[in-house]
Each structure stands twice: as C-alpha cells, then as structure tokens.
Amino acid sequence: MIVSDVNLEPRGTAHSYEVLGRLMVALFESGAPGALEGAQAFRFWETLQGGFSLTWDRGPHADEVADELLEIAADDDRTHVLRPGDVVLVHNGVADPSRYTTIDIQNVRILIRPHDTIGRQAALSEAFAAAPAT
C-alpha cells in the first residue's frame, strides 16, 4: 500500500517508542540473515516532526529494507511484532528509492536514509566472507 499523506503520531509518545522497538525487532531479530545484515554504523534518532530517521553505511539499499519490512510484516513465522497493514510505503515523489525511502509503521513516520550502500546481496556476501570459520 502506498500513501502520500496520513495523520502521524505526535513526537515522543509511548506509541512512537513502542513502534521503534517493534521496528528494531523486525530489522534485527526476524530470521537469519537479518534485514540489515552487512550494514555498518547503524544509527537512529527521533525527528522534530515525530517519527524516526534510520541510517547506516554499506549494507542494503533503502528500498530493499522497505520491501523486506513489508515481507516480514506479512509473515507470521518471521515476526509477531508487525502485521500486514502495519507497514505502509509513503510516496517520495520522483526521488531515487534506493537513496531514501519513507514508511509509516502504525502511523509513525520512519525515514530510511542509508549511505554508500552496496545492495543486499553484496552486503550478505561481504558479511559472510568476513565471518570466522567455525
């Protein structure tokens, strides 16, 4: 589902922080490999408009993470913290979706803005090549 304008949750509410927690679980604990496997220097902060901005270096492109979140939300075997309809892509106009993507999770705006990305497959290959042999 793609929307262009919704009523967003105000800044600093218990609900917005709950959504951030749900997002972190979905990104990092939804199966192996995680949605951000191979990403480096992951950071997040609350925006002045409410919601959060996420960024990382290398790793998957923004649109790949958004697509992965949609898939995770639709799959009860991968997570129970998000459901279908919880993750909504927001129309970014003519912007390049691999550079940044905006999503709403339960009416909390999330701006995904990675830097110097290499794509999900390249990031996975790089991460597994760097893993020590067991």
Secondary structure, 3 states (H helix, E strand, C coil): CEECCCCCCCCCCHHHHHHHHHHHHHHHCCCCCCCCCCEEEEEEEECCCCCEEEEEEECCCHHHHHHHHHHHHCCCCCCCCCCCCCEEEECCCCCCCCCCEEEEECCEEEEECCECCCCHHHHHHHHHHHCCCC
